[in-house]
Amino acid sequence: MKVGITEVAVRAQVSEATVSRVINRRQGVSRKTREAVEQAMADLGYERQTQGHLVAVITELVSNPFFADVCERIESTLAPHGLKTILCPCFPGGVQELDFLTSLADRGVAAVVFLSASNTIEGADPQAYELLRSRRIPFVGVNGQFEGGDEAPVFSTDDLLAAELAVDHLYRLGHRRIGMASGPVGNRPADRRVSGFVSSLARRGVEDPEQWVVRQSYTVEGGQSAAISLLGRGATAVVAASDYMALGAIRGARRQGYDVPGDVSVVGYDGAMIMDFVDPPLTTVRQPADRLASEVARSVIALVGNRDVPVGELLFDPELVIRASTAPPKQE
């Protein structure tokens, strides 16, 4: 016999209205009562109905083709399970993110996905996670673990390997003065990529590899500024922290009178398909958008159904995609 809220209410010794508030994660239920209802649902094998439930995707980077692709893949995977995706573009860790989550929690959001949002920022305000924990709203992260513990599933690209792939490719071409146009300090993926880059150079005997790192914003302008600085230090190749930064690096090199890839090679990161159509087509380290989105959706579906999932961070291997923005350095 299918278990309904009536059976759960009897088991937990509460009203059906209280069970409904717990199921929809609304306010007005004490922690003790909420735990009693959750236990009753678990004991009876009650499965939450997912039809019409909302899953919020929090991200700053919706204008980035890679993240737009991930969002679309998550949405298309969740839809057949009755889960509707709502996109919440906001600055990571800012007041706007907390405002979004407070409003969504009050409306009974089923789950939240942090897509390179506050989960990527070291020392981010934990209020958002505390709110979700207090309401028993499950959440999942992409490309960054959460402050205050690892009780949630997180799916990330292996940034150390990503840096190694880029450096190895350029080194095999003959480059020895390789610079990195990185994201800002305190951004977890950027910090890990810098760590991988510095380690890759050190393994190849480069002295003081930190001198070849320039930190900037994840923008075309940030990439341009970083590239100009690296070229001034004699770099013959630039590893960028995003495809957009790589486009900025190409623009910066050209404005300094350099040809890409004749004088300077550039490697991007993310792997949006549109980078096959820029000039020159961009060599990049591709994040596995399909696998990341699939695992995120699978976890959300399980969590909304009140089923356990593995927690902690799971790393996915990136892939080097060689196009026309890299070439052997000019002979001096």
N, C-alpha and C positions, 0 to 999 in steps of 0.2 A: 504494500500500500504506500502511495506517495505521501511523504510527510509534508504538512503545511504549517502555517504559523499558528493554527489552533493547537496542534500537538506540541509545538515548541512552547507556547504560552502555558499550557498545562504543566509541562515538564519543569519549566523555570518558575512556575507559580507567579506569573505576572499577567498583565492584560495583553490582548492581541495588539493593541495600539503601541504598547511598549516594545513588543517584539518588532513591529514595523519600524519604529524609530531606530532600533538597534540595526536592523537590516539595512536601512537607508542612511545609517551613520549620522543621524540628526542629534541635536543637542537635547538637553532635558532628561538625560538618563544618567544615573549615578554610575560610577565605575564598578561598584559591586554588582549592581543589577545588570549592567552590560556584560560583565564577565559571566554571570549566571546564564544569561540568554545565549551567549556564544558557546558556553559549555553544553547547554541543552541542544543547540543546533548540531554540535559535533557528535554528541551521544546518539542523536536520532538520525544522523546522516542527512540533515537538511541541506539542500543546495540552494544558494541564493539565485533568484531569477535574474538574468542579466538583460532582458529586453528593456531597451530604453535607457540603460545606465550610461553615464558619461565618463569618459576617460580623458583627463586633462593632460596635454603635452606642453610643458613649460620650456620655452627656448628663446634665446635672444637672436638666433642665427637663421631665422626663416628665410632671409634674403639669400643665404648661401645655398647654391643648388644641391650640395650634398645633403644638408640637413632637411631641405625641402623634400628630397627623395626619401630620406628615412621616415619623415612624417607621413608621407603618402603610403609607404609600405606598411607602416604600423596601422594606419587607418584601414587599409584594404584587408588586412589580416583580422582585425578586430570586428569589422562590420558583420561578417556572417554569424558571429556569436552574439549579436544583438547589442554590441557595445559601440557607442557613438563617440568619435574623437572630437574634442574641442581644442583648438590651438590657442595657446596663451603666450604671445610674444612679449617678453619683458626683459629688463636688465637683470643679469644674474645676481641674486642675493639682495636686491634692492627692495624698497618698500612696496613697489608695484607687485612683485612676486608674492609677497605675503598677503597683500590685498586680494589678489586673484585667488589664492588658496583659501583664505578665510571665507570669501564669497562662495566658492565652489563647495567647500565643506558644509556650509549652511544649507546648500541645495542638494546634498546627498551624493556628491561625486563618488564614483565607484573606485577609482584609482588615479594615481598621478604618475606621469613619466617626466623625469628631469632630464631633458635632452641637452647636455652641455650647458646647464644652467648653474644654479648656485652650488651644485655638487662638484663643479670644477674649480671652485674658489677656496683656497686655503683660508681658514679662519672665518668662513661665511657665518652670518647670524643663524643660529640653529632654530630660531622660532618657527620657521616653516615646517621643519621636520617634527618638532615638538607638538605642533598643532595636529599634524597628521597622525602621529602616534597616539595622542590623547583621544582622537576620534576613531581610532582603529581603521584608518584609511590606508590601504597598502600603497607603497610607492616603489618605483624602480628608477635606477640611474643609468645614464649612458655617458661614458668617458669621464668618470670621476666618482670616487667614493664619497660617502656622506660624513659630515661632522658628527661626532658623538657615537660612533660605532658602525658596525657592518652587518646589522641585522636585516638589511634589504639587499635584494639582488642588484648587481651592477655589471653592465656589459661594456667593455672598453676595447679599443684597439691597442695593441702592444706598441706603445710609443718608443720603447727602447729599440725594438726590432725595426720600427719604421725609420729611425735615424740611421741605423746600421745599413739598411738597404740603400738609402740615398748616398751615404758616404762611400760604401763599397762600389756602387755603380760609377761614381765620379772618380774614385781612386783607380779603378780598372781602366778608365779612359785616359788616365795620365795626370789628373789634377792633383796637386799637392797643397795648394793654398785655397782651401775650401772654407767658406763662411756660412754661418747660419743666421737667417732673418727669423727670429723667434717671437713668440707671443710674450705678454707681460709676465713679470715675476709674480708668483702666487697663483698663477693659473696652472692647475695640476697637469694637464696634458702638455703644456708648454714646458713646465719644469722637467717633466720626465723625458721629453724629447731632447731638451738641452743636455740632460744627464747622459742620454744615449749617444748624442752627437760628440760630446766631449770625450766620453769613453772610447768611441770609435776612432777618433783622431789620436788619442793617447796610445791605443793599441798599435797604431801604425807609426809610432815614434815621433809624433808632432809635439814639440815643446810648447808649453803654455797654451793649450788648446782653447782655454776660455777667452783668449784675445780675439778669437774668430767668431764670437757670438755677439749679436746685437739684438737687444730686446726692443720690441715695438708693439703697436696695436695690430689686431688681426684685420687689417684693412689694406686696400690697394696703396693708400698713402703711406701706411706703416711699412709695407714691403719696399716701396720706393726709397724711403728714407734710410732704411736699414741697408739696402743694397748699395746706395751711394757711399755710405760709411764703410762698408766692407770693401768696395772697389778701391776706396782711398787707402786701404791697408794692403792692397795688392792681391786681393782674392781673384781667382780665375773662375770660380764657380760659387753659386749660392744655393743653399738648401733652405727653402721657405717653409714656414709653419702652417701655411694654408695655400690653396690654389690662388686665392685672391691676393695674398702677399706675394706670390710668385709672379702674378701679372704686374704688380707694382714694381717688383724687382726688374722685370724686363723693361718696363717703361723707364725706370731710373737708369738702367744701363744704357739704353738708347739715348737718353737725354745727355748722358756723359760722353756720347760719341762711340759707344761700343756696339758691336753687332752680337746678336744672340742667335745661334750659339757659336758664331765664328770667334768672338773674343771672350765671351762669358757664357758659361752654361748655367741653367736654372732648373731646379727640381722643385715641384710643388708638393702639396699634401692635401688629401681628401679624396680626389679622384672623381669629381663630377664629370659626366660624359661630355658636357659642353666644352671641356678643355681640349677635346680632340679637334675643335674647330677654331681655336684662337691662333694667332700668328706670333711665333711658330707654335704648332701643336705642342702642348705642354707635357713633358716627362713628369710623372707624379707618383707619389706613393698612395695607392688607393685604399681607403678604409672599406671594410666589407659591409656595405650598407644593407645588403639583403640578409646576411646572417645576424647582424646586430638587431635589425628590425624584427626578424623572426623570433629571436630569443626574447626580446622585450615583450612582444605580443603574447608569446606562449606563457610567460610569467604572469602577465596581467590577467589573462584568462583564468589561469589557475588560482591566483590570489583572490580575484573577484568571486570565484566559486568556492572560496574558503578552503582551498587546498594548499598544502605546504609546498614550498619551492626551495631549492638551494639558495643560500645567501652568501654574501661576499662578492668579490670581484672576479669575473671570468674574462680572460684576455683572448682576443681574436687576432690572428696573424694578418697583417696588411700585405699588399702586393705591389711590386714595382711595375709600373706601366711606362715603357720606354717609347717616347715619341721624338720630336725633332728639336727640343729646346736644349739638348745636351750633345756635346761633341768633344773630341780630344782638344786639349789646350793648344794654342799657337806655340810653335817652336820659338824660343827666345834666342 
